[in-house]
């Protein structure tokens, strides 16, 4: 090559490099969100975000936020799960609340070309992003799941499973032509959820939550493991606590359902636990819970029909009101005595808006153990569970709850929960095997 040609080539290369540098964004010219938007617009969009919207790892507010979709961001609808939609935004798949997206009526999604299923999984097999075990697991293909073969890379097959494309080890696949997989029999729906209910990977609260079954969601019963049922919900199989299911054709869901799980704090099987061990943040000030108040009003009205007059003597208390109350008791009675009947701020059930202190016509028995022997106290002990209320601090259980016997203090947990826990004769701490102090 001559010197002139080399010089000319160097000039052209420098010009091209300069042009490339000038069009590549520097610093934060594109944020991750903006880059996601560019990617998203290249896909078939069916919905648009009404405002900035969180994309979560699962269908509930408890699930982790993956990223934030900006207002106007276009997304692809995949499936619905109650009020949550599974969607794709750019290259990321997750869940968004359906209230915050709008359907694009004018754009029809492109119908994906069907690839013929050529293999099925011999057992549960991981679908990975690349052709080795070092690559990330995208999802698990269940036994007998059908996949479409695309290409081969050594002992790995590139396949399509549903809308996902990835790699699986060839040893775990069998051609459909050789052995036809057994067609699973459809199990009819036999139960419905009385309230929002966690579907778990195993028969205990220690197992991972797969998804949340919405209230009245129908499930198919498969088998029983103690108080847990193995069920099928949609395409998912897992375990639910039997106390939250009712047979289809049986009584409709309770008039007094379990309260919402939106309150921050410690939950065991959707029941909020507030005691000497578990506390609420000082910023949580919800007022009286509407569901609990409705049940309380119904209970007071029904008691009156039976010539029993109940009085609501104390209900919701804020963190700061409880702080003042507790400190006053400590000054008057000393800390050791005050701790037997008054909760420290943040540790009072009254802050949840779900707890009520009740009395009768004779105020002399208000906040006294003698209330248990009154007509009103006896009626509550026999009937409160029917309205979703649990006698929280029982006689002889101070070493468990940390509080003296309070026959006037009732906590709303829903009719189904209150009924089964009353039948057990246990406190919440005993029933769920959790610490109370």
Secondary structure, DSSP 8 states (H G I E B T S, - for coil): --HHHHHHHHHHHHHHHHHHHHHS--TTSS-HHHHHHHHHHTS---EEESS-EEEESSSSTTS-EEEEE-TT-EEEEEEEETTEEEEEETTEEEEEEGGGEEE-SS------------EEESS-EEEESSSSTTS-EEEEE-TT-EEEEEEEETTEEEEEETTEEEEEEGGGEEETTTS-----------EEESS-EEEESSSSTTS-EEEEE-TT-EEEEEEEETTEEEEEETTEEEEEEGGGEEETTS--S-SS----S-S-SEEETTEEE-SSSS---TT----S-HHHHHHHHHHHHHHHHTT---EEEE----HHHHHHHHHHHHHHH-HHHHHHH---TT--GGGGT-EEEEE-S-GGGTTSGGGGGSHHHHHHHHHGGGGTEEE-S-TT-HHHHSS---TTEEEE--HHHHHHHHHHT--HHHHHT----
